[in-house]
């Protein structure tokens, strides 16, 4: 029996692609943050603790920087890259 692929509305496909891009950026930030914080912050000797702007360096580079970069990318992506789809007259609520 031949199963036919469902046909999705182009607006749905466009929105799904944009959502996957944003999720991928945050997954990359997560893949950086967890190992970096584990290796740089776990079992750290207090005598070797460095600070950046009053925050432990491993927190700044492991959590702060990836979080800010992901947020900056998201703001750029949503503000300048994403486009509105034409929903037509009958598709609006």
PDB file of N, CA, C and O in Angstrom:
ATOM      1  N   UNK A   1       0.833  -1.163   0.000  1.00  0.00           N
ATOM      2  CA  UNK A   1       0.000   0.000   0.000  1.00  0.00           C
ATOM      3  C   UNK A   1       0.893   1.247   0.000  1.00  0.00           C
ATOM      4  O   UNK A   1       1.791   1.373   0.833  1.00  0.00           O
ATOM      5  N   UNK A   2       0.646   2.144  -0.918  1.00  0.00           N
ATOM      6  CA  UNK A   2       1.459   3.346  -1.074  1.00  0.00           C
ATOM      7  C   UNK A   2       0.904   4.464  -0.205  1.00  0.00           C
ATOM      8  O   UNK A   2      -0.228   4.912  -0.387  1.00  0.00           O
ATOM      9  N   UNK A   3       1.730   4.911   0.751  1.00  0.00           N
ATOM     10  CA  UNK A   3       1.300   6.015   1.612  1.00  0.00           C
ATOM     11  C   UNK A   3       1.682   7.329   0.954  1.00  0.00           C
ATOM     12  O   UNK A   3       2.818   7.524   0.521  1.00  0.00           O
ATOM     13  N   UNK A   4       0.722   8.210   0.892  1.00  0.00           N
ATOM     14  CA  UNK A   4       0.961   9.521   0.301  1.00  0.00           C
ATOM     15  C   UNK A   4       1.472  10.481   1.367  1.00  0.00           C
ATOM     16  O   UNK A   4       0.936  10.532   2.474  1.00  0.00           O
ATOM     17  N   UNK A   5       2.503  11.237   1.031  1.00  0.00           N
ATOM     18  CA  UNK A   5       3.037  12.225   1.960  1.00  0.00           C
ATOM     19  C   UNK A   5       1.999  13.329   2.170  1.00  0.00           C
ATOM     20  O   UNK A   5       1.387  13.801   1.212  1.00  0.00           O
ATOM     21  N   UNK A   6       1.800  13.741   3.440  1.00  0.00           N
ATOM     22  CA  UNK A   6       0.855  14.837   3.671  1.00  0.00           C
ATOM     23  C   UNK A   6       1.414  16.128   3.091  1.00  0.00           C
ATOM     24  O   UNK A   6       2.621  16.368   3.119  1.00  0.00           O
ATOM     25  N   UNK A   7       0.524  16.945   2.570  1.00  0.00           N
ATOM     26  CA  UNK A   7       0.935  18.224   1.996  1.00  0.00           C
ATOM     27  C   UNK A   7       0.665  19.306   3.027  1.00  0.00           C
ATOM     28  O   UNK A   7      -0.475  19.542   3.425  1.00  0.00           O
ATOM     29  N   UNK A   8       1.749  19.962   3.453  1.00  0.00           N
ATOM     30  CA  UNK A   8       1.634  21.017   4.443  1.00  0.00           C
ATOM     31  C   UNK A   8       1.530  22.367   3.767  1.00  0.00           C
ATOM     32  O   UNK A   8       2.034  22.571   2.663  1.00  0.00           O
ATOM     33  N   UNK A   9       0.878  23.271   4.437  1.00  0.00           N
ATOM     34  CA  UNK A   9       0.749  24.637   3.942  1.00  0.00           C
ATOM     35  C   UNK A   9       2.132  25.288   3.945  1.00  0.00           C
ATOM     36  O   UNK A   9       2.899  25.078   4.885  1.00  0.00           O
ATOM     37  N   UNK A  10       2.469  26.068   2.923  1.00  0.00           N
ATOM     38  CA  UNK A  10       3.787  26.709   2.871  1.00  0.00           C
ATOM     39  C   UNK A  10       4.074  27.606   4.083  1.00  0.00           C
ATOM     40  O   UNK A  10       5.229  27.743   4.488  1.00  0.00           O
ATOM     41  N   UNK A  11       3.055  28.202   4.650  1.00  0.00           N
ATOM     42  CA  UNK A  11       3.257  29.032   5.834  1.00  0.00           C
ATOM     43  C   UNK A  11       3.724  28.185   7.011  1.00  0.00           C
ATOM     44  O   UNK A  11       4.594  28.608   7.773  1.00  0.00           O
ATOM     45  N   UNK A  12       3.163  27.011   7.163  1.00  0.00           N
ATOM     46  CA  UNK A  12       3.594  26.100   8.222  1.00  0.00           C
ATOM     47  C   UNK A  12       5.041  25.671   8.006  1.00  0.00           C
ATOM     48  O   UNK A  12       5.827  25.662   8.954  1.00  0.00           O
ATOM     49  N   UNK A  13       5.399  25.321   6.790  1.00  0.00           N
ATOM     50  CA  UNK A  13       6.763  24.893   6.492  1.00  0.00           C
ATOM     51  C   UNK A  13       7.764  26.014   6.758  1.00  0.00           C
ATOM     52  O   UNK A  13       8.851  25.775   7.285  1.00  0.00           O
ATOM     53  N   UNK A  14       7.391  27.230   6.392  1.00  0.00           N
ATOM     54  CA  UNK A  14       8.248  28.387   6.611  1.00  0.00           C
ATOM     55  C   UNK A  14       8.439  28.638   8.109  1.00  0.00           C
ATOM     56  O   UNK A  14       9.563  28.863   8.556  1.00  0.00           O
ATOM     57  N   UNK A  15       7.373  28.602   8.874  1.00  0.00           N
ATOM     58  CA  UNK A  15       7.446  28.821  10.317  1.00  0.00           C
ATOM     59  C   UNK A  15       8.238  27.714  11.002  1.00  0.00           C
ATOM     60  O   UNK A  15       9.002  27.980  11.930  1.00  0.00           O
ATOM     61  N   UNK A  16       8.061  26.482  10.552  1.00  0.00           N
ATOM     62  CA  UNK A  16       8.791  25.366  11.144  1.00  0.00           C
ATOM     63  C   UNK A  16      10.285  25.498  10.880  1.00  0.00           C
ATOM     64  O   UNK A  16      11.094  25.241  11.771  1.00  0.00           O
ATOM     65  N   UNK A  17      10.655  25.892   9.679  1.00  0.00           N
ATOM     66  CA  UNK A  17      12.063  26.074   9.347  1.00  0.00           C
ATOM     67  C   UNK A  17      12.686  27.177  10.209  1.00  0.00           C
ATOM     68  O   UNK A  17      13.801  27.021  10.706  1.00  0.00           O
ATOM     69  N   UNK A  18      11.972  28.281  10.385  1.00  0.00           N
ATOM     70  CA  UNK A  18      12.486  29.373  11.216  1.00  0.00           C
ATOM     71  C   UNK A  18      12.623  28.941  12.672  1.00  0.00           C
ATOM     72  O   UNK A  18      13.604  29.290  13.329  1.00  0.00           O
ATOM     73  N   UNK A  19      11.662  28.195  13.176  1.00  0.00           N
ATOM     74  CA  UNK A  19      11.734  27.715  14.558  1.00  0.00           C
ATOM     75  C   UNK A  19      12.902  26.751  14.742  1.00  0.00           C
ATOM     76  O   UNK A  19      13.591  26.804  15.761  1.00  0.00           O
ATOM     77  N   UNK A  20      13.127  25.887  13.784  1.00  0.00           N
ATOM     78  CA  UNK A  20      14.239  24.941  13.876  1.00  0.00           C
ATOM     79  C   UNK A  20      15.590  25.642  13.867  1.00  0.00           C
ATOM     80  O   UNK A  20      16.523  25.195  14.534  1.00  0.00           O
ATOM     81  N   UNK A  21      15.706  26.733  13.121  1.00  0.00           N
ATOM     82  CA  UNK A  21      16.959  27.497  13.109  1.00  0.00           C
ATOM     83  C   UNK A  21      17.233  28.085  14.488  1.00  0.00           C
ATOM     84  O   UNK A  21      18.352  27.991  14.991  1.00  0.00           O
ATOM     85  N   UNK A  22      16.219  28.689  15.103  1.00  0.00           N
ATOM     86  CA  UNK A  22      16.397  29.284  16.426  1.00  0.00           C
ATOM     87  C   UNK A  22      16.692  28.207  17.462  1.00  0.00           C
ATOM     88  O   UNK A  22      17.559  28.397  18.314  1.00  0.00           O
ATOM     89  N   UNK A  23      15.995  27.092  17.405  1.00  0.00           N
ATOM     90  CA  UNK A  23      16.248  26.000  18.352  1.00  0.00           C
ATOM     91  C   UNK A  23      17.666  25.463  18.163  1.00  0.00           C
ATOM     92  O   UNK A  23      18.336  25.135  19.143  1.00  0.00           O
ATOM     93  N   UNK A  24      18.125  25.371  16.929  1.00  0.00           N
ATOM     94  CA  UNK A  24      19.482  24.878  16.663  1.00  0.00           C
ATOM     95  C   UNK A  24      20.533  25.799  17.281  1.00  0.00           C
ATOM     96  O   UNK A  24      21.538  25.321  17.806  1.00  0.00           O
ATOM     97  N   UNK A  25      20.314  27.099  17.226  1.00  0.00           N
ATOM     98  CA  UNK A  25      21.264  28.036  17.827  1.00  0.00           C
ATOM     99  C   UNK A  25      21.316  27.842  19.330  1.00  0.00           C
ATOM    100  O   UNK A  25      22.400  27.861  19.913  1.00  0.00           O
ATOM    101  N   UNK A  26      20.162  27.655  19.977  1.00  0.00           N
ATOM    102  CA  UNK A  26      20.158  27.452  21.421  1.00  0.00           C
ATOM    103  C   UNK A  26      20.727  26.075  21.802  1.00  0.00           C
ATOM    104  O   UNK A  26      21.318  25.934  22.873  1.00  0.00           O
ATOM    105  N   UNK A  27      20.561  25.084  20.960  1.00  0.00           N
ATOM    106  CA  UNK A  27      21.178  23.778  21.222  1.00  0.00           C
ATOM    107  C   UNK A  27      22.700  23.896  21.123  1.00  0.00           C
ATOM    108  O   UNK A  27      23.419  23.300  21.925  1.00  0.00           O
ATOM    109  N   UNK A  28      23.192  24.657  20.152  1.00  0.00           N
ATOM    110  CA  UNK A  28      24.640  24.887  20.052  1.00  0.00           C
ATOM    111  C   UNK A  28      25.158  25.600  21.294  1.00  0.00           C
ATOM    112  O   UNK A  28      26.226  25.262  21.803  1.00  0.00           O
ATOM    113  N   UNK A  29      24.411  26.581  21.783  1.00  0.00           N
ATOM    114  CA  UNK A  29      24.819  27.272  23.010  1.00  0.00           C
ATOM    115  C   UNK A  29      24.840  26.296  24.186  1.00  0.00           C
ATOM    116  O   UNK A  29      25.734  26.358  25.030  1.00  0.00           O
ATOM    117  N   UNK A  30      23.868  25.405  24.241  1.00  0.00           N
ATOM    118  CA  UNK A  30      23.819  24.401  25.304  1.00  0.00           C
ATOM    119  C   UNK A  30      25.000  23.438  25.192  1.00  0.00           C
ATOM    120  O   UNK A  30      25.611  23.078  26.199  1.00  0.00           O
ATOM    121  N   UNK A  31      25.318  23.024  23.967  1.00  0.00           N
ATOM    122  CA  UNK A  31      26.433  22.104  23.759  1.00  0.00           C
ATOM    123  C   UNK A  31      27.776  22.753  24.107  1.00  0.00           C
ATOM    124  O   UNK A  31      28.744  22.046  24.385  1.00  0.00           O
ATOM    125  N   UNK A  32      27.844  24.058  24.095  1.00  0.00           N
ATOM    126  CA  UNK A  32      29.037  24.755  24.563  1.00  0.00           C
ATOM    127  C   UNK A  32      29.006  24.898  26.085  1.00  0.00           C
ATOM    128  O   UNK A  32      30.000  24.622  26.756  1.00  0.00           O
ATOM    129  N   UNK A  33      27.865  25.330  26.629  1.00  0.00           N
ATOM    130  CA  UNK A  33      27.773  25.700  28.043  1.00  0.00           C
ATOM    131  C   UNK A  33      28.005  24.523  28.980  1.00  0.00           C
ATOM    132  O   UNK A  33      28.765  24.649  29.940  1.00  0.00           O
ATOM    133  N   UNK A  34      27.387  23.414  28.732  1.00  0.00           N
ATOM    134  CA  UNK A  34      27.464  22.290  29.671  1.00  0.00           C
ATOM    135  C   UNK A  34      28.890  21.734  29.781  1.00  0.00           C
ATOM    136  O   UNK A  34      29.403  21.635  30.896  1.00  0.00           O
ATOM    137  N   UNK A  35      29.543  21.374  28.691  1.00  0.00           N
ATOM    138  CA  UNK A  35      30.908  20.860  28.849  1.00  0.00           C
ATOM    139  C   UNK A  35      31.879  21.919  29.376  1.00  0.00           C
ATOM    140  O   UNK A  35      32.740  21.611  30.200  1.00  0.00           O
ATOM    141  N   UNK A  36      31.747  23.157  28.910  1.00  0.00           N
ATOM    142  CA  UNK A  36      32.661  24.201  29.357  1.00  0.00           C
ATOM    143  C   UNK A  36      32.524  24.420  30.858  1.00  0.00           C
ATOM    144  O   UNK A  36      33.528  24.480  31.568  1.00  0.00           O
ATOM    145  N   UNK A  37      31.305  24.539  31.342  1.00  0.00           N
ATOM    146  CA  UNK A  37      31.097  24.749  32.774  1.00  0.00           C
ATOM    147  C   UNK A  37      31.552  23.535  33.582  1.00  0.00           C
ATOM    148  O   UNK A  37      32.060  23.683  34.694  1.00  0.00           O
ATOM    149  N   UNK A  38      31.375  22.369  33.041  1.00  0.00           N
ATOM    150  CA  UNK A  38      31.816  21.165  33.755  1.00  0.00           C
ATOM    151  C   UNK A  38      33.339  21.147  33.893  1.00  0.00           C
ATOM    152  O   UNK A  38      33.862  20.927  34.985  1.00  0.00           O
ATOM    153  N   UNK A  39      34.041  21.375  32.798  1.00  0.00           N
ATOM    154  CA  UNK A  39      35.500  21.267  32.832  1.00  0.00           C
ATOM    155  C   UNK A  39      36.176  22.458  33.495  1.00  0.00           C
ATOM    156  O   UNK A  39      37.228  22.305  34.116  1.00  0.00           O
ATOM    157  N   UNK A  40      35.586  23.639  33.371  1.00  0.00           N
ATOM    158  CA  UNK A  40      36.222  24.831  33.934  1.00  0.00           C
ATOM    159  C   UNK A  40      35.727  25.181  35.334  1.00  0.00           C
ATOM    160  O   UNK A  40      36.440  25.853  36.079  1.00  0.00           O
ATOM    161  N   UNK A  41      34.538  24.749  35.710  1.00  0.00           N
ATOM    162  CA  UNK A  41      33.979  25.174  36.984  1.00  0.00           C
ATOM    163  C   UNK A  41      33.889  24.102  38.043  1.00  0.00           C
ATOM    164  O   UNK A  41      33.834  24.415  39.233  1.00  0.00           O
ATOM    165  N   UNK A  42      33.872  22.854  37.645  1.00  0.00           N
ATOM    166  CA  UNK A  42      33.742  21.763  38.608  1.00  0.00           C
ATOM    167  C   UNK A  42      35.099  21.477  39.234  1.00  0.00           C
ATOM    168  O   UNK A  42      36.100  21.384  38.523  1.00  0.00           O
ATOM    169  N   UNK A  43      35.144  21.337  40.542  1.00  0.00           N
ATOM    170  CA  UNK A  43      36.375  21.059  41.297  1.00  0.00           C
ATOM    171  C   UNK A  43      37.426  22.129  41.070  1.00  0.00           C
ATOM    172  O   UNK A  43      38.614  21.830  40.952  1.00  0.00           O
ATOM    173  N   UNK A  44      36.987  23.371  41.010  1.00  0.00           N
ATOM    174  CA  UNK A  44      37.895  24.492  40.820  1.00  0.00           C
ATOM    175  C   UNK A  44      38.524  24.877  42.146  1.00  0.00           C
ATOM    176  O   UNK A  44      37.833  25.012  43.156  1.00  0.00           O
ATOM    177  N   UNK A  45      39.819  25.052  42.137  1.00  0.00           N
ATOM    178  CA  UNK A  45      40.525  25.491  43.339  1.00  0.00           C
ATOM    179  C   UNK A  45      40.209  26.967  43.566  1.00  0.00           C
ATOM    180  O   UNK A  45      40.426  27.777  42.664  1.00  0.00           O
ATOM    181  N   UNK A  46      39.703  27.343  44.741  1.00  0.00           N
ATOM    182  CA  UNK A  46      39.348  28.742  44.993  1.00  0.00           C
ATOM    183  C   UNK A  46      40.519  29.707  44.799  1.00  0.00           C
ATOM    184  O   UNK A  46      40.304  30.881  44.497  1.00  0.00           O
ATOM    185  N   UNK A  47      41.745  29.231  44.966  1.00  0.00           N
ATOM    186  CA  UNK A  47      42.906  30.095  44.762  1.00  0.00           C
ATOM    187  C   UNK A  47      43.097  30.444  43.288  1.00  0.00           C
ATOM    188  O   UNK A  47      43.718  31.458  42.970  1.00  0.00           O
ATOM    189  N   UNK A  48      42.573  29.619  42.391  1.00  0.00           N
ATOM    190  CA  UNK A  48      42.723  29.842  40.950  1.00  0.00           C
ATOM    191  C   UNK A  48      41.512  30.544  40.329  1.00  0.00           C
ATOM    192  O   UNK A  48      41.455  30.722  39.112  1.00  0.00           O
ATOM    193  N   UNK A  49      40.564  30.933  41.145  1.00  0.00           N
ATOM    194  CA  UNK A  49      39.333  31.547  40.641  1.00  0.00           C
ATOM    195  C   UNK A  49      39.625  32.908  40.016  1.00  0.00           C
ATOM    196  O   UNK A  49      40.163  33.799  40.674  1.00  0.00           O
ATOM    197  N   UNK A  50      39.273  33.060  38.760  1.00  0.00           N
ATOM    198  CA  UNK A  50      39.400  34.336  38.055  1.00  0.00           C
ATOM    199  C   UNK A  50      38.007  34.919  37.892  1.00  0.00           C
ATOM    200  O   UNK A  50      37.022  34.185  37.806  1.00  0.00           O
ATOM    201  N   UNK A  51      37.931  36.237  37.849  1.00  0.00           N
ATOM    202  CA  UNK A  51      36.634  36.890  37.662  1.00  0.00           C
ATOM    203  C   UNK A  51      36.689  37.794  36.441  1.00  0.00           C
ATOM    204  O   UNK A  51      37.730  38.361  36.107  1.00  0.00           O
ATOM    205  N   UNK A  52      35.535  37.913  35.782  1.00  0.00           N
ATOM    206  CA  UNK A  52      35.348  38.825  34.661  1.00  0.00           C
ATOM    207  C   UNK A  52      34.120  39.659  34.996  1.00  0.00           C
ATOM    208  O   UNK A  52      33.014  39.128  35.091  1.00  0.00           O
ATOM    209  N   UNK A  53      34.310  40.961  35.176  1.00  0.00           N
ATOM    210  CA  UNK A  53      33.231  41.880  35.550  1.00  0.00           C
ATOM    211  C   UNK A  53      32.545  41.438  36.830  1.00  0.00           C
ATOM    212  O   UNK A  53      31.331  41.596  36.967  1.00  0.00           O
ATOM    213  N   UNK A  54      33.297  40.892  37.761  1.00  0.00           N
ATOM    214  CA  UNK A  54      32.758  40.489  39.049  1.00  0.00           C
ATOM    215  C   UNK A  54      32.066  39.137  39.061  1.00  0.00           C
ATOM    216  O   UNK A  54      31.483  38.748  40.073  1.00  0.00           O
ATOM    217  N   UNK A  55      32.124  38.425  37.961  1.00  0.00           N
ATOM    218  CA  UNK A  55      31.493  37.112  37.833  1.00  0.00           C
ATOM    219  C   UNK A  55      32.607  36.093  37.630  1.00  0.00           C
ATOM    220  O   UNK A  55      33.565  36.378  36.912  1.00  0.00           O
ATOM    221  N   UNK A  56      32.509  34.915  38.240  1.00  0.00           N
ATOM    222  CA  UNK A  56      33.540  33.897  37.970  1.00  0.00           C
ATOM    223  C   UNK A  56      33.696  33.682  36.455  1.00  0.00           C
ATOM    224  O   UNK A  56      32.713  33.620  35.717  1.00  0.00           O
ATOM    225  N   UNK A  57      34.941  33.571  36.022  1.00  0.00           N
ATOM    226  CA  UNK A  57      35.238  33.480  34.580  1.00  0.00           C
ATOM    227  C   UNK A  57      34.527  32.302  33.929  1.00  0.00           C
ATOM    228  O   UNK A  57      34.060  32.416  32.795  1.00  0.00           O
ATOM    229  N   UNK A  58      34.437  31.164  34.631  1.00  0.00           N
ATOM    230  CA  UNK A  58      33.783  30.003  34.017  1.00  0.00           C
ATOM    231  C   UNK A  58      32.286  30.252  33.820  1.00  0.00           C
ATOM    232  O   UNK A  58      31.698  29.717  32.881  1.00  0.00           O
ATOM    233  N   UNK A  59      31.666  31.048  34.680  1.00  0.00           N
ATOM    234  CA  UNK A  59      30.251  31.404  34.499  1.00  0.00           C
ATOM    235  C   UNK A  59      30.102  32.390  33.345  1.00  0.00           C
ATOM    236  O   UNK A  59      29.197  32.263  32.520  1.00  0.00           O
ATOM    237  N   UNK A  60      30.998  33.372  33.298  1.00  0.00           N
ATOM    238  CA  UNK A  60      30.936  34.381  32.237  1.00  0.00           C
ATOM    239  C   UNK A  60      31.085  33.746  30.858  1.00  0.00           C
ATOM    240  O   UNK A  60      30.264  33.985  29.971  1.00  0.00           O
ATOM    241  N   UNK A  61      32.143  32.928  30.672  1.00  0.00           N
ATOM    242  CA  UNK A  61      32.410  32.324  29.365  1.00  0.00           C
ATOM    243  C   UNK A  61      31.537  31.103  29.089  1.00  0.00           C
ATOM    244  O   UNK A  61      31.279  30.789  27.927  1.00  0.00           O
ATOM    245  N   UNK A  62      31.086  30.419  30.110  1.00  0.00           N
ATOM    246  CA  UNK A  62      30.304  29.201  29.909  1.00  0.00           C
ATOM    247  C   UNK A  62      28.814  29.417  29.826  1.00  0.00           C
ATOM    248  O   UNK A  62      28.111  28.648  29.171  1.00  0.00           O
ATOM    249  N   UNK A  63      28.311  30.473  30.492  1.00  0.00           N
ATOM    250  CA  UNK A  63      26.867  30.711  30.491  1.00  0.00           C
ATOM    251  C   UNK A  63      26.523  32.070  29.885  1.00  0.00           C
ATOM    252  O   UNK A  63      25.672  32.165  29.001  1.00  0.00           O
ATOM    253  N   UNK A  64      27.193  33.124  30.368  1.00  0.00           N
ATOM    254  CA  UNK A  64      26.860  34.480  29.937  1.00  0.00           C
ATOM    255  C   UNK A  64      27.082  34.735  28.464  1.00  0.00           C
ATOM    256  O   UNK A  64      26.190  35.237  27.779  1.00  0.00           O
ATOM    257  N   UNK A  65      28.255  34.397  27.968  1.00  0.00           N
ATOM    258  CA  UNK A  65      28.579  34.681  26.567  1.00  0.00           C
ATOM    259  C   UNK A  65      27.713  33.878  25.590  1.00  0.00           C
ATOM    260  O   UNK A  65      27.164  34.473  24.663  1.00  0.00           O
ATOM    261  N   UNK A  66      27.564  32.554  25.752  1.00  0.00           N
ATOM    262  CA  UNK A  66      26.698  31.838  24.804  1.00  0.00           C
ATOM    263  C   UNK A  66      25.246  32.308  24.871  1.00  0.00           C
ATOM    264  O   UNK A  66      24.567  32.382  23.847  1.00  0.00           O
ATOM    265  N   UNK A  67      24.771  32.626  26.078  1.00  0.00           N
ATOM    266  CA  UNK A  67      23.399  33.104  26.229  1.00  0.00           C
ATOM    267  C   UNK A  67      23.204  34.436  25.501  1.00  0.00           C
ATOM    268  O   UNK A  67      22.215  34.626  24.794  1.00  0.00           O
ATOM    269  N   UNK A  68      24.160  35.355  25.681  1.00  0.00           N
ATOM    270  CA  UNK A  68      24.051  36.651  25.014  1.00  0.00           C
ATOM    271  C   UNK A  68      24.176  36.513  23.504  1.00  0.00           C
ATOM    272  O   UNK A  68      23.442  37.173  22.768  1.00  0.00           O
ATOM    273  N   UNK A  69      25.087  35.671  23.024  1.00  0.00           N
ATOM    274  CA  UNK A  69      25.228  35.472  21.577  1.00  0.00           C
ATOM    275  C   UNK A  69      23.968  34.857  20.973  1.00  0.00           C
ATOM    276  O   UNK A  69      23.539  35.250  19.888  1.00  0.00           O
ATOM    277  N   UNK A  70      23.382  33.898  21.671  1.00  0.00           N
ATOM    278  CA  UNK A  70      22.143  33.287  21.175  1.00  0.00           C
ATOM    279  C   UNK A  70      21.010  34.311  21.157  1.00  0.00           C
ATOM    280  O   UNK A  70      20.208  34.330  20.224  1.00  0.00           O
ATOM    281  N   UNK A  71      20.940  35.156  22.174  1.00  0.00           N
ATOM    282  CA  UNK A  71      19.901  36.191  22.196  1.00  0.00           C
ATOM    283  C   UNK A  71      20.112  37.232  21.107  1.00  0.00           C
ATOM    284  O   UNK A  71      19.153  37.667  20.470  1.00  0.00           O
ATOM    285  N   UNK A  72      21.359  37.636  20.888  1.00  0.00           N
ATOM    286  CA  UNK A  72      21.647  38.604  19.823  1.00  0.00           C
ATOM    287  C   UNK A  72      21.278  38.010  18.466  1.00  0.00           C
ATOM    288  O   UNK A  72      20.673  38.687  17.635  1.00  0.00           O
ATOM    289  N   UNK A  73      21.642  36.745  18.239  1.00  0.00           N
ATOM    290  CA  UNK A  73      21.274  36.094  16.976  1.00  0.00           C
ATOM    291  C   UNK A  73      19.756  36.042  16.818  1.00  0.00           C
ATOM    292  O   UNK A  73      19.235  36.317  15.738  1.00  0.00           O
ATOM    293  N   UNK A  74      19.040  35.687  17.900  1.00  0.00           N
ATOM    294  CA  UNK A  74      17.588  35.588  17.829  1.00  0.00           C
ATOM    295  C   UNK A  74      16.959  36.938  17.516  1.00  0.00           C
ATOM    296  O   UNK A  74      16.041  37.019  16.700  1.00  0.00           O
ATOM    297  N   UNK A  75      17.442  37.995  18.154  1.00  0.00           N
ATOM    298  CA  UNK A  75      16.913  39.332  17.863  1.00  0.00           C
ATOM    299  C   UNK A  75      17.176  39.728  16.417  1.00  0.00           C
ATOM    300  O   UNK A  75      16.291  40.270  15.755  1.00  0.00           O
ATOM    301  N   UNK A  76      18.382  39.464  15.918  1.00  0.00           N
ATOM    302  CA  UNK A  76      18.681  39.765  14.520  1.00  0.00           C
ATOM    303  C   UNK A  76      17.800  38.925  13.590  1.00  0.00           C
ATOM    304  O   UNK A  76      17.205  39.441  12.643  1.00  0.00           O
ATOM    305  N   UNK A  77      17.730  37.634  13.875  1.00  0.00           N
ATOM    306  CA  UNK A  77      16.972  36.720  13.024  1.00  0.00           C
ATOM    307  C   UNK A  77      15.505  37.133  12.954  1.00  0.00           C
ATOM    308  O   UNK A  77      14.923  37.182  11.871  1.00  0.00           O
ATOM    309  N   UNK A  78      14.910  37.428  14.107  1.00  0.00           N
ATOM    310  CA  UNK A  78      13.492  37.786  14.146  1.00  0.00           C
ATOM    311  C   UNK A  78      13.243  39.184  13.584  1.00  0.00           C
ATOM    312  O   UNK A  78      12.188  39.438  13.003  1.00  0.00           O
ATOM    313  N   UNK A  79      14.200  40.085  13.751  1.00  0.00           N
ATOM    314  CA  UNK A  79      13.990  41.457  13.303  1.00  0.00           C
ATOM    315  C   UNK A  79      14.317  41.709  11.854  1.00  0.00           C
ATOM    316  O   UNK A  79      13.684  42.551  11.218  1.00  0.00           O
ATOM    317  N   UNK A  80      15.296  40.998  11.313  1.00  0.00           N
ATOM    318  CA  UNK A  80      15.771  41.326   9.974  1.00  0.00           C
ATOM    319  C   UNK A  80      15.684  40.184   8.968  1.00  0.00           C
ATOM    320  O   UNK A  80      15.671  40.436   7.763  1.00  0.00           O
ATOM    321  N   UNK A  81      15.624  38.940   9.427  1.00  0.00           N
ATOM    322  CA  UNK A  81      15.634  37.821   8.494  1.00  0.00           C
ATOM    323  C   UNK A  81      14.246  37.242   8.251  1.00  0.00           C
ATOM    324  O   UNK A  81      13.868  36.971   7.111  1.00  0.00           O
ATOM    325  N   UNK A  82      13.495  37.055   9.323  1.00  0.00           N
ATOM    326  CA  UNK A  82      12.166  36.455   9.186  1.00  0.00           C
ATOM    327  C   UNK A  82      11.252  37.383   8.393  1.00  0.00           C
ATOM    328  O   UNK A  82      11.356  38.607   8.469  1.00  0.00           O
ATOM    329  N   UNK A  83      10.365  36.771   7.640  1.00  0.00           N
ATOM    330  CA  UNK A  83       9.416  37.541   6.838  1.00  0.00           C
ATOM    331  C   UNK A  83       8.003  37.108   7.178  1.00  0.00           C
ATOM    332  O   UNK A  83       7.757  35.956   7.537  1.00  0.00           O
ATOM    333  N   UNK A  84       7.081  38.050   7.059  1.00  0.00           N
ATOM    334  CA  UNK A  84       5.674  37.714   7.251  1.00  0.00           C
ATOM    335  C   UNK A  84       5.169  36.957   6.035  1.00  0.00           C
ATOM    336  O   UNK A  84       5.530  37.263   4.898  1.00  0.00           O
ATOM    337  N   UNK A  85       4.340  35.976   6.288  1.00  0.00           N
ATOM    338  CA  UNK A  85       3.714  35.230   5.199  1.00  0.00           C
ATOM    339  C   UNK A  85       2.343  35.827   4.917  1.00  0.00           C
ATOM    340  O   UNK A  85       1.642  36.286   5.819  1.00  0.00           O
ATOM    341  N   UNK A  86       1.985  35.808   3.649  1.00  0.00           N
ATOM    342  CA  UNK A  86       0.661  36.293   3.254  1.00  0.00           C
ATOM    343  C   UNK A  86      -0.364  35.221   3.611  1.00  0.00           C
ATOM    344  O   UNK A  86      -0.344  34.122   3.056  1.00  0.00           O
ATOM    345  N   UNK A  87      -1.247  35.545   4.530  1.00  0.00           N
ATOM    346  CA  UNK A  87      -2.259  34.588   4.951  1.00  0.00           C
ATOM    347  C   UNK A  87      -3.531  34.681   4.113  1.00  0.00           C
ATOM    348  O   UNK A  87      -4.417  33.837   4.246  1.00  0.00           O
ATOM    349  N   UNK A  88      -3.632  35.667   3.275  1.00  0.00           N
ATOM    350  CA  UNK A  88      -4.841  35.843   2.483  1.00  0.00           C
ATOM    351  C   UNK A  88      -5.952  36.439   3.324  1.00  0.00           C
ATOM    352  O   UNK A  88      -5.787  36.626   4.530  1.00  0.00           O
ATOM    353  N   UNK A  89      -7.057  36.734   2.715  1.00  0.00           N
ATOM    354  CA  UNK A  89      -8.175  37.346   3.443  1.00  0.00           C
ATOM    355  C   UNK A  89      -8.916  36.351   4.302  1.00  0.00           C
ATOM    356  O   UNK A  89      -9.346  36.697   5.402  1.00  0.00           O
ATOM    357  N   UNK A  90      -9.081  35.131   3.839  1.00  0.00           N
ATOM    358  CA  UNK A  90      -9.875  34.151   4.570  1.00  0.00           C
ATOM    359  C   UNK A  90      -9.145  33.439   5.676  1.00  0.00           C
ATOM    360  O   UNK A  90      -9.776  32.763   6.488  1.00  0.00           O
ATOM    361  N   UNK A  91      -7.816  33.569   5.737  1.00  0.00           N
ATOM    362  CA  UNK A  91      -7.031  32.834   6.718  1.00  0.00           C
ATOM    363  C   UNK A  91      -6.768  33.605   8.009  1.00  0.00           C
ATOM    364  O   UNK A  91      -6.176  33.049   8.934  1.00  0.00           O
ATOM    365  N   UNK A  92      -7.185  34.856   8.099  1.00  0.00           N
ATOM    366  CA  UNK A  92      -6.913  35.626   9.308  1.00  0.00           C
ATOM    367  C   UNK A  92      -8.010  35.397  10.325  1.00  0.00           C
ATOM    368  O   UNK A  92      -9.147  35.075   9.981  1.00  0.00           O
ATOM    369  N   UNK A  93      -7.651  35.567  11.570  1.00  0.00           N
ATOM    370  CA  UNK A  93      -8.607  35.357  12.661  1.00  0.00           C
ATOM    371  C   UNK A  93      -9.192  36.672  13.070  1.00  0.00           C
ATOM    372  O   UNK A  93     -10.023  36.722  13.977  1.00  0.00           O
TER     373      UNK A  93
END
